[in-house]
Protein backbone atom coordinates (compact mmCIF):
# COMPACT_ATOMS: atom_id res chain seq x y z
CA UNK A 1 0.00 0.00 0.00
CA UNK A 2 1.40 3.39 -0.98
CA UNK A 3 1.69 5.97 1.76
CA UNK A 4 0.73 9.60 1.38
CA UNK A 5 3.34 11.80 -0.28
CA UNK A 6 5.62 13.84 1.92
CA UNK A 7 8.05 16.55 0.90
CA UNK A 8 9.35 18.14 4.14
CA UNK A 9 11.69 21.11 3.86
CA UNK A 10 13.78 21.97 6.93
CA UNK A 11 13.19 25.59 7.83
CA UNK A 12 16.85 25.95 8.89
CA UNK A 13 17.92 24.99 5.34
CA UNK A 14 15.60 27.41 3.50
CA UNK A 15 17.33 30.44 1.97
CA UNK A 16 16.14 33.74 3.44
CA UNK A 17 17.13 35.94 0.49
CA UNK A 18 15.28 34.15 -2.30
CA UNK A 19 12.14 32.01 -2.60
CA UNK A 20 12.24 28.22 -2.62
CA UNK A 21 10.09 27.07 -5.52
CA UNK A 22 8.33 23.71 -5.71
CA UNK A 23 6.02 21.81 -8.03
CA UNK A 24 4.36 18.62 -6.85
CA UNK A 25 2.60 16.32 -9.31
CA UNK A 26 1.89 12.98 -7.57
CA UNK A 27 2.17 9.75 -9.55
CA UNK A 28 -0.71 7.28 -10.00
CA UNK A 29 0.04 5.38 -6.77
CA UNK A 30 0.17 8.59 -4.73
CA UNK A 31 -3.06 9.83 -6.36
CA UNK A 32 -4.77 6.58 -5.33
CA UNK A 33 -3.45 6.90 -1.76
CA UNK A 34 -4.69 10.49 -1.48
CA UNK A 35 -8.08 9.49 -2.94
CA UNK A 36 -8.41 6.74 -0.31
CA UNK A 37 -7.40 9.13 2.48
CA UNK A 38 -9.97 11.75 1.42
CA UNK A 39 -12.77 9.28 0.61
CA UNK A 40 -12.84 10.10 -3.10
CA UNK A 41 -14.03 7.76 -5.83
CA UNK A 42 -11.04 8.88 -7.92
CA UNK A 43 -8.40 11.59 -8.03
CA UNK A 44 -7.51 12.04 -11.69
CA UNK A 45 -5.09 14.97 -11.57
CA UNK A 46 -3.33 16.89 -8.84
CA UNK A 47 -0.77 19.66 -9.11
CA UNK A 48 0.58 21.99 -6.42
CA UNK A 49 2.98 24.66 -7.62
CA UNK A 50 4.32 27.58 -5.62
CA UNK A 51 7.03 28.98 -3.43
CA UNK A 52 8.09 29.43 0.16
CA UNK A 53 9.81 32.67 1.09
CA UNK A 54 10.98 34.41 4.23
CA UNK A 55 8.62 36.99 5.65
CA UNK A 56 10.25 39.15 8.28
CA UNK A 57 12.90 37.76 10.61
CA UNK A 58 11.26 34.50 11.69
CA UNK A 59 8.15 33.89 9.61
CA UNK A 60 7.61 32.15 6.25
CA UNK A 61 5.00 32.51 3.52
CA UNK A 62 3.82 29.64 1.32
CA UNK A 63 1.98 30.77 -1.84
CA UNK A 64 0.80 28.15 -4.31
CA UNK A 65 -1.73 27.20 -6.96
CA UNK A 66 -3.69 23.99 -6.39
CA UNK A 67 -5.23 22.24 -9.39
CA UNK A 68 -7.12 18.97 -9.20
CA UNK A 69 -9.78 16.89 -10.90
CA UNK A 70 -11.73 14.82 -8.38
CA UNK A 71 -14.56 12.31 -8.63
CA UNK A 72 -16.93 12.02 -5.67
CA UNK A 73 -20.20 10.16 -5.11
CA UNK A 74 -23.40 12.18 -5.46
CA UNK A 75 -25.02 12.63 -2.03
CA UNK A 76 -28.42 11.80 -3.49
CA UNK A 77 -27.89 9.11 -6.14
CA UNK A 78 -24.30 7.91 -5.46
CA UNK A 79 -23.54 8.53 -9.15
CA UNK A 80 -19.99 9.75 -9.83
CA UNK A 81 -19.63 13.55 -9.87
CA UNK A 82 -16.50 15.06 -11.44
CA UNK A 83 -15.31 18.44 -10.13
CA UNK A 84 -12.43 20.64 -11.25
CA UNK A 85 -10.70 22.52 -8.43
CA UNK A 86 -8.43 25.51 -9.02
CA UNK A 87 -7.47 27.44 -5.87
CA UNK A 88 -4.86 29.94 -4.77
CA UNK A 89 -3.36 28.80 -1.46
CA UNK A 90 -1.66 31.03 1.09
CA UNK A 91 -0.24 29.88 4.42
CA UNK A 92 1.78 32.02 6.80
CA UNK A 93 4.03 30.03 9.11
CA UNK A 94 4.64 32.25 12.13
CA UNK A 95 7.02 31.73 15.03
CA UNK A 96 4.56 33.40 17.43
CA UNK A 97 0.83 32.88 16.95
CA UNK A 98 -1.35 35.77 18.20
CA UNK A 99 -2.60 34.92 21.68
CA UNK A 100 -6.08 35.52 22.99
CA UNK A 101 -5.81 37.92 25.93
CA UNK A 102 -8.70 36.38 27.84
CA UNK A 103 -8.43 33.36 30.13
CA UNK A 104 -11.90 32.10 29.27
CA UNK A 105 -12.75 28.50 28.44
CA UNK A 106 -14.00 29.49 25.00
CA UNK A 107 -11.43 30.61 22.46
CA UNK A 108 -12.41 32.44 19.30
CA UNK A 109 -10.88 31.48 16.00
CA UNK A 110 -8.47 34.11 14.67
CA UNK A 111 -9.76 36.10 11.72
CA UNK A 112 -6.67 35.21 9.68
CA UNK A 113 -7.20 31.56 8.69
CA UNK A 114 -3.90 31.42 6.78
CA UNK A 115 -1.81 31.34 9.99
CA UNK A 116 0.07 28.15 10.88
CA UNK A 117 2.50 27.58 13.73
CA UNK A 118 6.10 27.41 12.54
CA UNK A 119 7.81 24.11 13.26
CA UNK A 120 11.15 22.65 12.19
CA UNK A 121 9.81 21.72 8.73
CA UNK A 122 7.34 23.00 6.18
CA UNK A 123 5.81 20.21 4.11
CA UNK A 124 4.28 21.41 0.82
CA UNK A 125 2.86 17.90 0.21
CA UNK A 126 0.95 18.03 3.50
CA UNK A 127 -0.30 21.53 2.59
CA UNK A 128 -1.38 20.18 -0.81
CA UNK A 129 -3.46 17.37 0.74
CA UNK A 130 -4.95 19.64 3.41
CA UNK A 131 -5.82 22.33 0.86
CA UNK A 132 -7.43 19.76 -1.44
CA UNK A 133 -9.46 18.40 1.46
CA UNK A 134 -10.73 21.89 2.31
CA UNK A 135 -11.55 22.69 -1.33
CA UNK A 136 -13.67 19.58 -1.97
CA UNK A 137 -17.41 20.14 -2.44
CA UNK A 138 -19.18 19.11 0.78
CA UNK A 139 -22.33 17.82 -0.92
CA UNK A 140 -21.61 16.92 -4.55
CA UNK A 141 -24.72 16.39 -6.63
CA UNK A 142 -25.13 14.80 -10.02
CA UNK A 143 -26.89 16.97 -12.57
CA UNK A 144 -30.65 16.83 -12.01
CA UNK A 145 -30.40 14.90 -8.73
CA UNK A 146 -32.95 16.02 -6.16
CA UNK A 147 -33.79 14.62 -2.76
CA UNK A 148 -37.49 13.97 -2.47
CA UNK A 149 -39.21 13.63 0.87
CA UNK A 150 -37.65 10.76 2.79
CA UNK A 151 -39.36 8.85 5.57
CA UNK A 152 -37.54 6.51 7.94
CA UNK A 153 -38.97 4.58 10.87
CA UNK A 154 -39.01 1.25 12.61
CA UNK A 155 -41.13 -1.51 11.07
CA UNK A 156 -44.77 -1.33 12.20
CA UNK A 157 -44.71 2.36 13.22
CA UNK A 158 -46.02 5.41 11.37
CA UNK A 159 -43.22 7.33 9.68
CA UNK A 160 -42.70 10.96 10.66
CA UNK A 161 -42.92 13.27 7.66
CA UNK A 162 -40.64 16.21 6.92
CA UNK A 163 -43.57 18.53 7.67
CA UNK A 164 -43.99 17.06 11.16
CA UNK A 165 -40.33 17.70 12.02
CA UNK A 166 -40.72 21.45 11.62
CA UNK A 167 -40.75 23.31 14.97
CA UNK A 168 -44.28 24.67 14.72
CA UNK A 169 -45.89 21.63 13.09
CA UNK A 170 -47.03 20.31 16.49
CA UNK A 171 -48.53 23.69 17.42
CA UNK A 172 -50.36 23.89 14.10
CA UNK A 173 -51.84 20.44 14.64
CA UNK A 174 -52.93 21.43 18.17
CA UNK A 175 -54.47 24.67 16.85
CA UNK A 176 -56.38 22.74 14.17
CA UNK A 177 -57.62 20.25 16.78
CA UNK A 178 -58.84 23.04 19.07
CA UNK A 179 -60.58 24.82 16.18
CA UNK A 180 -62.47 21.63 15.29
CA UNK A 181 -63.82 21.40 18.89
CA UNK A 182 -65.19 24.94 18.65
FENNOR-V671000 format. One record per pair of residues at least 12 apart in sequence whose C-alpha atoms are under 10 Angstrom apart, sorted by the first residue. I is the first residue (numbers start at 1). J is the second residue. Records with the same first field share a line. If there is no record, write none. Layout:
BEGIN
I->J  J
END
This chain:
BEGIN
1->29  30  32  33
2->29  30  31  32  33  34
3->29  30  32  33  34  37
4->26  29  30  31  32  33  34  35  36  37  125  126  129
5->24  26  27  29  30  31  33  34  123  124  125  126  128  129
6->123  124  125  126  127  128  129
7->22  24  121  122  123  124  125  126  127
8->120  121  122  123  124  125  126
9->52  120  121  122  123  124
10->119  120  121  122  123
11->52  54  58  59  60  118  119  120  121  122  123
12->120  121
13->120  121
14->52  53  54  60  121  122
15->52  53  54
16->52  53  54  55  56  57  58  60
17->53  54
18->51  52  53  54
19->50  51  52  53  54  60  61  62
20->50  51  52  53  54  62
21->49  50  51  52  53  62  63  64
22->48  49  50  51  52  64  124  125
23->47  48  49  50  51  64  65  124  125
24->46  47  48  49  50  66  124  125  128
25->45  46  47  48  49  67  125
26->45  46  47  48  125
27->45  46
28->43  44  45
30->43  46
31->43  44  45  46
32->44
34->46  129  132  133
35->70  71  72  129
37->129  133
38->72  129  130  132  133  136
39->71  72  73  133
40->70  71  72  73  80  136
41->70  71  72  73  80  81  82
42->69  70  71  72  73  80  81  82
43->68  69  70  71  72  82  83
44->68  69  70  71  82  84
45->67  68  69  70  84  85
46->66  67  68  69  70  85  128  129  132
47->64  65  66  67  68  69  86  128
48->64  65  66  67  68  87  88  89  124  125  127  128  129  131  132
49->63  64  65  66  67  88  89  124  128
50->62  63  64  65  66  88  89  90  124
51->63  64  65  124
52->64  90  91  92  93  122  124
53->92
54->92  93
55->92  93  94
56->94
57->95
58->93  94  95  96  118
59->92  93  94  95  96  116  117  118
60->91  92  93  94  95  116  118  122
61->90  91  92  93  94  114  115  116
62->89  90  91  92  93  114  122  124  127
63->88  89  90  91  92  124
64->87  88  89  90  91  124  127  128
65->86  87  88  89  90  128
66->85  86  87  88  89  127  128  129  131  132  135
67->84  85  86  87  88  128  132
68->83  84  85  86  87  132  135  136
69->82  83  84  85  86
70->82  83  84  85  132  136  137
71->83  84  136  140
72->136  137  138  139  140  141  142
73->139  140  141  142
74->139  140  141  142  143  145
75->138  139  140  141  142  145  146  147
76->139  140  141  142  145  146  147  148
77->141  142  145  146  147
78->140  141  142  145
79->140  141  142  143  145
80->140  141  142
81->140  141  142  143
82->140  141  142
83->136  137  140
84->136
85->132  135  136  137
86->132  135
87->131  132  135
88->131
89->114  127  128  131  132
90->113  114  115  127  131
91->112  113  114  115  116  117  127
92->112  113  114  115  116  117  118
93->114  115  116  117  118  119  122
94->115  116  117  118  119
95->116  117  118  119
96->116  117  118
97->110  115  116  117  118
98->110  115
149->161  162  163
150->162
END
